[in-house]
Amino acid sequence: MPSSEELQEEIERLKSELSQKDREIARLRDTDELTGLYNKRLLNERLNALGRKATLVADLSHFGTINAVYGPQIADYALRQVAAILLYNLPSNATLYRFAGDEFVYLFDDPENEQVERFAEQLLGFAAQSSIIYEDVEIRIVFSIGIAYGGDDLSFGAAMIALQEAKALGANRFAVYTPEMESFKRQKSNLYWIPRVRQAVENEAIESWYQSIVDNASAKTERYECLARLRDEFGNAIDPYLFLEAAEISGILTAITKSMIAQSFSYFEGKNSHFSINITDSDFQEGYLEDMLSFRLKKHGLEASQVTLEIVESVKGMTMGSHISQLTRLKEMGFLIAADDFGVEHSNFARLLAIDLDFIKIDKTFICNLTSDDRSEMIVRNLVKFAKSIGAKTIAEYVSTREIYEKVRDLGVDYSQGFFFGKPQRLIDESDGD
């Protein structure tokens, strides 16, 4: 029989083992498995702790591309190395967390004046001089950073808004939250419009309006673009730039497109008119276009060649095989295809060669300043050449003055659309084309 001393020693040993297991359980509970940093659960727990704090969110730019190009093994390795770099730069009065994916959070306690901003500058500078090497692959490190003062859920949300603002400014930037930020205004706008756009769809208060597209050679209206308007409770027609982002967030963009298709096909029944409808990435993902458009052609006695499908050129999924195959089948059915907003940030000439385009709509960015900006003129001139090389016609958007109209016509643009010829209307003036 063990002595009392031996029993006491065994009890102490068991207590030590339990304590060690408790610490290990706590570590696993509070630690991100991939990077070894504190995790989102612990961050959420500590966000509302009392004290003067500041929140800094660092986002690894282009991580999705790293994952897609090099695969998850190298992407995970990159995240571990980034975590090590961030931990190496950890201030003494801050803790570091991996929040989600490629987002990391520093939570500062009692920050000194401008300490967080100075730290953000140092971190961006350090990252710019660093790279990650994996075998023969070199990955450059670029961050976007958002900062907000306070250490609760609201300040964390503010830091995320600042992060979006920093991303909008370009890579390797930081922004400090203010209520005047465009991202904050946009979020407030979306909160306002989300319930209203849902109600408008349910009440069939989304209307199709029509804007003329003029042949530059004849100066006559040859076709129309169908544009969505939301009729509010006061009878006002609301422009889509106010509510389309809210519709996308709500997952009802396709409902708006379906309504626009139904209304426009019905409106042009019996008319020998050509018209265009905007198609979104969500419409391709849902995969209903071929069936619905075919049904509408038969119901209203229209020819597919009367209808142009305007595809937002910056749609990321346009490189996806499913999108290209749908466009190919729609072309085979006789529909015309236009690339909308062409020439902006995401433009990719090579991928458009896979689409048999009929029209290229030159983005307003280059048209609005055409008479005063040599660079815009050069871009439009080159876009016209590109369009001709692939057999597509060009349409200038936002033609607002005679001077702009004459300029786009001189540059060889085929069609014009804008307030110089008329604003969108609920009903078409049948004399437009005369």
FENNOR-V786906 format. One record per helix or strand. SS is the DSSP state (hx for helix, st for strand). FROM is the first residue (numbers start at 1). LEN is the number of residues. If there is no record, write none. Layout:
SS/FROM/LEN, SS/FROM/LEN
This chain:
hx/4/27, st/31/1, st/38/1, hx/40/8, st/53/8, hx/63/8, hx/72/17, st/94/7, st/103/7, hx/115/14, st/131/4, st/137/4, st/143/7, hx/153/17, st/174/3, hx/182/21, st/206/10, st/220/12, st/237/3, hx/240/3, hx/244/7, hx/253/15, st/274/6, hx/281/6, hx/289/12, hx/304/3, st/307/6, hx/316/4, hx/321/13, st/336/7, hx/349/4, st/359/4, hx/364/4, hx/374/16, st/393/4, hx/402/9, st/415/2, st/425/1
